[in-house]
Amino acid sequence: MSKAKVAIVVDSTAYIPPALVAQYNIHVIPQILNWEGSSLRDDIDIKPDAFYARLATAKEMPTTSQPSAGEFHEFFSKVAETADSIVAILISKSLSGTQASAQAAAGMMEDYPIEIVDSQSSTMGLGYMVLTAARAIENGADYKTAAEVARALVADMRVLFVVDTLEFLHRGGRIGGAQRFIGSMLSIKPILNLVDGKIEPLASVRTKKKALAHLLNVAETEMAGKSNIKAAVMHAAAANDAQKLHDQLKQKLNPTELHIVELSPVIGAHVGPLALGLVYYGS
């Protein structure tokens, strides 16, 4: 069997629908969930349903870690058996040490061509960068061009989300500028977004219903006049709300591509159950 010209590697926080992962032969390296003495591979050893059910009664909260440089080297080496080059598009380096591990591993690969891309994003923000690169490769792009195609989306990609409580972000050290919401009234629903790869506050409202309406209003305003809009709704054990958000987003933005994705344990550990969010961009 002949080798592919370029293979794409992504970490497990991208949430690309499985059919598309298979279609474009995307290689997914799992992040790690550490819980009660066990190291669990994200979405392999522990699935979202089991994770959120266990989290509800857990006495000890989970922590997360990225694959080691050694694990990345092993992963890259296996992928290299099937392709002449690799593009690794990864979660924001401001949110995770994943890229540092990948860079160290790439340095162990001698002259093998690997391009590492900082998505400055996560969830389907990262996912859409990977899909755009994969579609470019399908049309003949080499690994450097595919990496540039992904990087070109960084500035336009929007990731907005509302958490049920800031407790999980605070405990995990990923709270960024949203720190200023800590200590405010318990009824406040913070709306957060990714800015330059970091979590920053966007607004705060009194109820979940108002928070979701605000997400939709921001998306509609920012996408006014744009075409070829692609979007996704993400949720942490909140499928019913996600479906409602999906239907409203479809009506407001008329996107050319729209997915609902569930947040895996590694992101769920930081945002907590019932988090909901939107990813979108257009041209």
N, C-alpha and C positions, 0 to 999 in steps of 0.2 A: 504493500500500500504506500502510495507516494505521500511525502510530507506536505503539510500545509505551508504556505509562504509565511503566514503570520498567525499566531495564536493569541487570544486575549485571556488574561488572568484578571480576576476581580475578587475582592473579599466578600464575605457572606452578608454584608450589610446593604447590598445593592437591591435585593428583592426583585430581580428580573423574573418575570413569569417563567416557570419551568419549560414551557413549550418553546419559548424564545432562546433560553439557555441551550436547549437541545438543537434548535434550528441553526444557531450560529456557532455551535461547539465551543461555548464559553466555559472556561475552567474556573471553578469557584473554590477558593481556599477558605476554610472556616475560621472565624474568630473563636475565641475561647471564653466559656463561662465557667468561673470557679465557684463551686457551691458545696458547702459542708464537706470539704475534703476531697471533692472530685473535680477533675478538669474535663469539661464537657464540650464537644465540638458543636458550635452553633448550628442549629437546624439539622444536625445529623444525630448526635447523641441525645439531644433534647429539642422537642418541637414546641411551637408556640402554645398550643392548647395545654400541654402538660406543664409548661413553664408557668403560665399565668394562673393555672389552678393551684400549683404548688406555692407560688408566691403569696397567694391570699392567706395562707396559714403558716408561712415560714417564720421561724424564730430568728434564723440567721439569714441576712440578706446576701445575695450573690455579688460577686465582683467580676470584672471582665479583664481579659488580656489579649494581646495580639499574638499571632503565630511568631515563633522565634525565628531568628535568621537561619538557623539550621533547618527548621521546618519549611521555610520559604525555599531554601536551597534544594531540598529534596523535592518539593513541589515543582519548582522551575525545571529541575533536571528531568522529571517525568514528562512534563509538557514539551521540553526540548526534543524528546525522542519523536515527537509527532509534528514538529514545526521548525522552520528555519529561523524564526525570530519570535519575540514575545513583546506584547504591549501589556503592562500591568497598570490598570486604572484602579485607584484605591481611595478609601475613605480619607477625608481631610486630615492632614498631619496635625492640625490644631486640636483634633478630637481623639487621636489615637497614635500610638507608636508604630502602626502597621507599616508605614512607608520607610521608617528607619530600618526595620527588619528586612524589608524587600530590597532596599538599597545595599545593605550589607551582603545579602544573598546574591544579588546581581554581581557584586564585586568578586564573588567566589566562582563565577561562571566563566572565568577567563575571557576569551574573545567572543563568546556567544552574544549576539545582539539582543539587548533588552532595553526597553524604554519604560521608565516609571512616570506615571502621571498623577499629580496631586489634584484630585477632583474638587477640592475645597468644598466637598459635599458629602452626602450619604443618602441612604434609602434610594428612591427612584431618581433623585437628582444624579447620583452616581450611576444608577441603572441606565438612564437615558444617554449619558455620555458613553457608556459601554456599547449600547445598542447602535448609537450613531457611528462609533468607530467600527463596529462589526459590519455595518452596512457599507461603510467605505471600503473595508477589506474585501467584502464580497464583490465590490466594483473595481477591484484591482489595486487598492492603496497598499503601499508598503508599511512597515511598522512605524517609521518616523512620521509619515503622513497621517496614519491612523491616530497616533498620539496627538498630533497637532489639531486634528479634527475634534478630538475630545477636549483638548485645552481651550479651543475656540468657544466652547459652550459654557465655560466656567462663569464668565461675567453675566450671562443671561439666565442662568439656572436659578429658580426660586424655590426655596424650601421653607414652608411656614407650618407651624404646628401649635396645638394647644395641649397642655398637660393638665391632668386632673389635680395634681399637686406637684409642687417644686421639690418635694422631699427627696425623690430619687436622683434628680439632677444635682441637687446640693450634696447629697451623700457621696455621689460618684465623682465629684470634682469637675463636672462638665458644665457648670452653671453659667460661666462667663458673665456678661453684663446683666443677666437676669437676676444676679445677686441682690439688686436693689428691691426686688419684689419680696424677698424674704422678710418675714415679720409683719407683712401687710395683712389685711383682713383675710381670714380663712376662706371667705366666700369668693375671693378674687380668682378669676381664671386667667392665668398669664398666657398671652399669645407671643410666641417666640419665632425667630427666623435665623437662618444661617447667613452671616455676613463675613466675607473673606474667610470662610471655613470655620467661623466661631459662632457659638450660640449667643444671640443678642435679643434683648426685649423689643417687641414691636408695639404692643398695647396690653392693657389689662381691662377686663370687663367683669361684670358681676355674675353672669350665669354661663353655663355651657352653651345654651341656645344662642345667646348673644355672641359668644366667642366664635361659634361656627358660622354665624351670619357675617361676622367681621372677616373671617378667612375668605369667604366667598366674595365679599365686597372688594377686598384688597386685590384678589386675583382678577376680578372683572375690570377693575380700574387699571391695573398694570398691563393687562392684555388687550385693552381697547386699541383697535386699529391694527393689531397683529394678525398674522396669518400662519397657517401650518402649526397651530398650537398643539403641543403634546403635554399630557397631564397625567397625574396619578393621585389617588387618595390612599393614605396609609393609616393604619389603625393598630392599636394594641388591645386585643380582646374587646373590640367595639364594632362588630360586623354590621349591626343594624344601622348605627349612626353613619358608618362608612358608606353603606349603600345609599342612604339618603343624600349624603354629601356628594357622592358620585353622580346621582341623578340630577341634582341641582347644578353641579359643575358642568355636566354635559349640556344642560339647557343654556347656561350663561356663556360658556366659552366655545361651544361647538368644536371640541378638539378633534384633530385627525387621528389621535391615538390616546386612549384612556384606560388605565388599569386600576384595580383595587389590590393593594398588597397588605399583608399582615406583618407587623414588626416582629423580627425574630427575638429570641431571648437576650442576645447581646445588646441590642438597642432597647428592648423592653426593660432591661435592668436599669437603664439610665432615665427613661422617660416615665416608667411606671404604667400600670394598667389604665385603660380608657383614654390614653392619648390618641389624638387624631390630627392628621395633617394633610397638606396639599403640596404637590410638586408640580411646577409648570414652567414652560418657556415657549416662546414663539419667535417668528421672524418678521 
